[in-house]
Amino acid sequence: MNEQEAKFDRGSALSIFGSDRREDFMALVFALVIAFGVYITH
């Protein structure tokens, strides 16, 4: 098997953020905002 074929591509080319770490952090913040909103409304 070739080394190039074994590499896993996360699709960073389609991301609006420059780095995966920033993308993951923004996803976490977005999830916390939604959870807080649900907590406040119920």
SULHUCOR-V62555 format. One record per residue. RES is the residue in three letters. PSI is psi in radians with two decimals (none if undefined). Layout:
BEGIN
<<RES;PSI> <RES;PSI>>
END
This chain:
BEGIN
<<MET;2.47> <ASN;2.56> <GLU;-0.63> <GLN;-0.62> <GLU;-0.49> <ALA;-0.26> <LYS;2.33> <PHE;2.19> <ASP;2.12> <ARG;-0.03> <GLY;0.62> <SER;-0.39> <ALA;-0.42> <LEU;-0.07> <SER;2.56> <ILE;-0.14> <PHE;2.69> <GLY;-0.48> <SER;2.66> <ASP;-0.59> <ARG;-0.74> <ARG;-0.69> <GLU;-0.76> <ASP;-0.69> <PHE;-0.75> <MET;-0.63> <ALA;-0.68> <LEU;-0.78> <VAL;-0.75> <PHE;-0.74> <ALA;-0.68> <LEU;-0.65> <VAL;-0.76> <ILE;-0.78> <ALA;-0.71> <PHE;-0.70> <GLY;-0.73> <VAL;-0.70> <TYR;-0.69> <ILE;-0.69> <THR;-0.22> <HIS;none>>
END
